Amino acid sequence: MMQQNPALASSAFNDPRMISVLGVLMGIDMQGFSGDDVPSEYASKASHSTSSASASSSFGHATASASASTSTSKPPPRAPTPPTEDIKMEEPEEEDEDAIAEKKAKEAALAEKNKGNAAYKERKFDIAIAAFEKAWDLWPKDVTFLTNLSGSCPSKSHSIILTPPLTTVAAYYESEDYDKSIATCEKAVDEARSLRADFKLIAKAYSRIGSCYLKKDDYTNAIKFLHKSLTEHRTPDTLNKLRDAERLKKESEVQAYINPELAEKAREDGNAKFKAGLFAEAVQFYTEAIKRDPKDPRSYNNRALAYTKLVALPEALKDAKEATKVDPTFVKGYIRQSIVLQSMREFTRSMEAIQAAVDADTERKHIAEIDQQRQKVMTAMYSQRAGESEEETLQRAMRDPEVAQIMQDPVINQILQQAQQDPAALEDHMKNPVVNAKIRKLIAAGIIRTR
């Protein structure tokens, strides 16, 4: 607009708003100075700008050149840097008497702790306990008193101590003073909460309490505090202790429940229920008898018979095997196994159980019962294999991995070939227990047939 109408330039500079705009563009306060207060460099710029504006009213293109000359003017000189002054360092404040006393107490406590560590390593627990307690009395805040709970070298970490020195706990524990160890650990946990100590340290204190209760055979409290330790921090060592405590508690409960007199009464009640045809109730009484006296094989054998009547054959076989496990000389247990296996149509294994009964019956008191069961098994076995060719018998028998392994034994093959020519030679080989067992296995499988 000013180029088209130069007269507007002179009137624009009379407007104070225009002066403010120019001041903002040039970075100075055009209205902040008056008279002699205006600096020379700004005064020259202001006069130069005014003259340039006046010239633009006559010569429009001269305005641009005047502005360019103004923008290329030299910057103002920098103000001289004031000289730096020397700053006096403040002298450190002298420690007050309380700080000095606290420092001395800490040093004395550390000396007592080192003394206790040395005594602990030498297993002089009384000296160690006295030193640790004195160290705690002198300085109950320092982390260096928090050594490991099992009695090894002290920790060098710098966290908050949670209790009277827990090395004292270790000393109490090693000296088998479990009550004092428990009391110290409980105090440790209380102070740890107030000091907001590391949860891992609290977990160690709970674990130590659990270990003490384990030593006292108090498995209920041991499990309780070991659970608390795992809640604070889960470690494999504490988890293993908890499993041991639960196992020991179960074993102790079993032992506490044992009463042979009550077991005999429960077994007789079971026999009465069995005779009445109440097999399920008989099982309950036999189970109670087993709990009262788990070393009596008769209860297992009776329960196996009741399970057989209920057609629970796997459970019956398990009880029959448990009876012979409890007492390997219990002949009736082997006979019961043979009967159950016969019901399961496992004739080969049934014959093996009969042979085990023969071996266990050293006094020959059960010969009639054993022979009767053997005849039953043989009859059932021959009935199943009636019309079976030798090839079919061999194929069926070879499906048994144990029979297949025996048939691959070169010694057994040689014995069988010799027996075909001289049957009496087989009796000599049967004197060897290992060969006897393998030959009987082949007889039960039907590979060797007897008349």
Protein Blocks (a to p, Z undefined) as FASTA:
>chain_A
ZZmmmmlmmmmmmpmklmmmmmmmnopafklpghjllcfklmmmmmmmmmmmmmmmmmmm
lmmmmmmmmmmpccdddddddddddddddddddddfklmmmmmmmmmmmmmmmmmmmmmm
nopaklmmmmmmmmmmmmmmbfklmccfkopacdfbdcddfbdcfklmmmmmmnopaklm
mmmmmmmmmmmmmnopafklmmmmmmmmmmmmmmnopaklmmmmmmmmmmmoccfklmmm
mmmmmmmmmmmmmmmmgcfklmmmmmmmmmmmmmnopaklmmmmmmmmmmmommbmklmm
mmmmmmmmnopaklmmmmmmmmmmmmmmlmklmmmmmmmmmmnopaklmmmmmmmmmmmm
mnopmmmmmmmmmmmmmmmmmmmmgoiafklmmmmmmmpmklmmmmmpmklmmmmmmmmm
mmmlmmmmmmpmklmmmmmmmmmnomaccZZ
